[in-house]
Amino acid sequence: MKIKDYTKEMVDEKSFIDMAYTLLNEKGETMNLYDIIDEFKALGNYEYDEIENRVVQFYTDLNTDGRFLNIGENQWGIRDWYSVDDIEEKIAPTIQKFDILDDDDEEDKNLKLLGEDEADDDDDIPAVTDDQETLNDPEDEQVEDEINETDIVIDEEDEDDDDDFDDEEEEEEYQS
């Protein structure tokens, strides 16, 4: 039976992973994960929130089911379509080989370490430019000197009784 002939009840009962295998076999080509999900949504007349849990399980199954192969950029195919050499080419990680330096290599002045060539290009850049502030900026000290002690107001409240004044001057200032 073709996937287009599935009824809503069949889509409800069948797992997405099995439906994906049928769909990919029928199409005969890789498909994007989201296109596969859209196909299932259309078959069952679902909204995404109705099948969200099934989609999460489907993605897990795609990654663990040996019948499927992710060839990159969310494109999925059936593993049987590819030879072993094709699979190695499509999914094998790029391995970079690094040699371990020995004592002789460390003494070699012509040997460049990884990333050294990029640092050499930046030799003409000054460490500090004119528009950068330094920690010993004389302007900072002048700002501190500009504050007068008479401008500082300290509000002290007497905890015992707010109406009592310690000083006659305070009482006069308060009343005026």
Secondary structure, DSSP 4 states (H G I P E B T S, - for coil): --GGG--HHHHHHS-HHHHHHHHHHHH-S-EEHHHHHHHHHHHHT--HHHHHHHHHHHHHHHHH-TTEEEEETTEEEEGGGS-HHHHHHHHPPP----PPP-HHHHH-TTPPPTTHHHHHTTTTS-SS-TTS--SS-HHHHHHHHT--GGG-------SS-TT--SSHHHHHHHH-
